[in-house]
């Protein structure tokens, strides 16, 4: 816990339906993307759980307008909601934007080294803060002082090779798509090299075609083996099969565990051969452990 306020902010996790143990005063629904096929029988089963969570909310439910569900209050990255962003621009590694509030007030603020999808998250945070009585001016100051979180567009630099290295937790096709589009917007002049570690055999199986489409959006790709986490391998589901569906000329499957020296050697060979200037490591597993390896290879 941080601070001594009587307000507690909790991330409600739908993975194992643990969010149904909560009875929040205010809840925020940012996404209803299909996920966790090992927990929910189908999409309708997941939506049913969300409806139960919404019903347990005591006061107000804030929702992303694009979800097209009925919420008490909505937010969006464009006009048409109770809270929305406008005049969004990118300047010197910062995203500058304005927020319109339901009382017709507005503030100008910015996020440092952030992605376009985090502007949407900022609007959601502003909606929550406003709902508990925080003033728009204080909200704007708070957002501009936000330093980001670990493994979410987490910047690492290798100055002597002029490399921008970004690490991110993205592991769902929609998250990965948002990450790629945001990095391309922030670094328009650089070729995008991605190292991706799929997370869970069940997720890879369920979204194999979507992953293939999204992974094809980058310029060069190294696909690592699937991180199993809590699962046993599913026959026929592998990174080797997934990469066959990726429509990239420059794509490679690098097998092995993150700690394997053979994998490190394969990565070193590819990275030294292509010498990327913009590199992303992405995934919810242990891919972040490769950052020192990458830095050592390219320094």
N, C-alpha and C positions, 0 to 999 in steps of 0.2 A: 504494500500500500504506500501511496505517496500523499502527503498533505494531511491536514486535520479537519477537513470539511465533513459535514454530515451527509454529503452526496458521494456515493460510490459508483464508479463507472466499471462495468463488467462486460467483457467480450462473451457474448452468448454463442456457444458452440453447438451447431446442429449435428455434428458428426455422429455421436452416439445417443442423440436425443437428450443430452444432459441439460440443454437449454429449457427443457420442460420442467425442470426442478426450480426454475426462477419465477418470481412474481414481481416483475419490475414496475416501478412507478411510471417511467417513460421508456419506450422501446423504439429502436430504429432498425428498419429493414432496408439493407442496402442492396441485396442481391437475392435472387431466387433461382440461380443457375443450378441445373441438375448436377448432382454430385453424390458421392458416397453410396454407390450401388451395392455395397456390401452391407449397408444398414437399412436402406429403404427399398421396398419391393419394386416401386416405380415412381415416376414423378408425382403422381397424384398422392401417393403415400407420404412423400416429403412435404407437399403442400398442406396436407392434412395436419402434419406436425407443426408447421408454421402457423396455421390457423389456431391451433391450440395455444401456442405461445402468445399470439396476438391477443387472444381472448383473456389470457392471464394478466395482461397489462392493465394496471389500475387506472391510469389517467389518460395518456396520450400515446398514439402510435404514429411515428414519423416514417414515411416511406419514400423510396426513390420513385419518381413519377413514371419512369420508363417501365416499371414493373406492371403497370396497368391493373393494380389492385386498389381497393378502396382503403385509404388511410385517413387518419384525422388531419394530418398535415403532410404536405409533399415538398420535396426539394428536387432540384435538377441543375444541370450545367448550362441550361438555356432557359429563356423566359417561358412563363406559363405555369409556374409552380408558386407555392407560398414563399419559398426561398429559392433564389437562383443566382447564377453567376453571369456576368456579361463583361464586355470589353476585355477579353482575355488576350494577353500578348506575352511573348517570350523575349527576355532581354538579359543578357549576361548570366546565363545559367539560373535565371529566376523566372517564374511564371507570375505575371502581374494580372490582377483581375479585380472586379468590383462585385459586391454581394448586395442584392436587394432583399430587404426584410418585409414581412407582412404589414408592418406599420408604415410602409413606403419610405423608410429611411434606407440609406445605403452607405457603404464604406468601401474604401480602396485598400487593398492589402496585397501580399505576395507570399510565395513559397519559394525557398531556396532549393536548388538542385532537385526539383520535384517533377513529377510526371503529370500529364493531362488528367489522368484518372484520379490523382490526388486532389485536384481542384474540386472534383465532385465530392470526394471525401471531406474536403474542407467545408463545403456547403452543408454537408450532413452534420459535421461537428458544430458549425455555426447555428444550425437549427436546434440542436440539442441544448447548446449553451443559452440561446435566446429563450428557450422554453423554460429554463430554470431561473430566468431573471437577469442574465448577464447582458450588459449593454453592447450594442453594435460596435462602439469604439473600442471597448475592451476586447471584444472578439477579434477585431482586426489586428490589434497589437499582439494578441496571443498567437494568431496564425503566422504573422511575420517573424516571430521569434522561435517558431517550431524548427527543431534541428533534425527532424526525421527519426526513423527507427532502424534498428539493425536489420539487415537483410531485406529491406524495402528500398529499392533504388539506392543501394549503399555504395557510395563512390570510393574507389581506391585508385591512386595514381602511381604510375611508374615514370618519373620525370625524365630520366636519362634515355628512355626509349619513346617518349612522347605518347604513352599509352593511357587511354581512359578505360579503366576496368570497373565494371558495375556488377554487383552481386544482388540477386533478388530471389525472393521466396516463391515466385510464381510457379504454380504446378497444375493449374486448370487451364484448358485451352483459352477461355475468355481472359483470364489473368495474363497469360502469356501474350496474347494478342495486344492487350492494353499496354503491356510493358514494351513490346517491340515498337508499336506505333509512337509511344511517348519518347523513347530513346531516339527514334528516327527524327522526330520533330525537334528535339533538343540538340542533335548533332547531325544536321542535314548534310554536311560535307564529308562525312566519314562512312566507310564501308562497315557494315555491321556483321561481326563474327560472334556466333552464339555457341556456348557449351551448355547443353541441357541434359539434366538427369530426370527422366520420368519417375513419378512417385506412385507406387502401387500397381500391381498387375491388373487389378479389377478396373481402376481408372483408365489405364492405358488401353485395355480391351474395349471399354465402353465408348471412349472418345478417340479411337485410333484414327479415324478419318479426319476429325477436327484437328487433332494434333498435327497430322501430316500437312494439312492446309496451312496452319499457323506457322509451323517450322519452315515452310517453304517461302515465308515472307522475308527471311534474312538473306544475307549475301553468302555467308559461309557457315557451316554447321558441323559441330562435333556432338554426336549423340552417345551418351554414356549408357551403361546398363541400367535397367529399372531398379529403383530402390524399393525393396520389398516391404519394409517396415513390419507390420504385423501379419503379413500374408505369406502363404506358400505360392510357389510359381504355378501359373495357369498354363497348361499345355498350349503351345502355339502363340503365346503372347510374349514378345521379346522386342528389344530395341532393334535387333537385326531385321525383324520383319517390318517394324514401323518405318525404318529408314528407307525401305524399298518403295514406300508410298510418297516419300518426300521428293518434290520436283525441283531439286537443286543439282547443279553440276558439281559444285564443291560441297560435298557432304560426306562425313565419315562416321562409322561406328567404332568407338574405342572401348573394347570390352575390358572387364576387370573391376575389382573393388577399388574404392577411392584410395586405399592405403597401398595398393599393389605398385611395386616399382616398375613393372612392365607397362601399366597404364600411364605412369608418369613419363616413361620414355617415349611412349606413343604421342602423348600430348606435346612434349618438348619438341619432338621432330616436326609435328604439324605446325606448331606455333612459330618455331624458328624459320620454317619454310615460308610461311605466309605473313609473318610479322604484322599482326593486327594492330590497328590504332584505336579501335573501339571494340571492346570485348565484354560480353555479358556471360556470367555464370548464373544459371537459373535452376530452381528445383527446391522441393521441400525436404529433401533428404540430407545427406552429408556432403554435398558438392562444395559447400563453403570451405571445406578442409583443403580444397585444391588451390585456394588463393595464394598461400605461401609458395606452392610449387610453381604456379604461373609467374608469380613475381620473380622467383629465382631464375626461371628459364629466360625471361624477357628483360631482366635488368642488365 
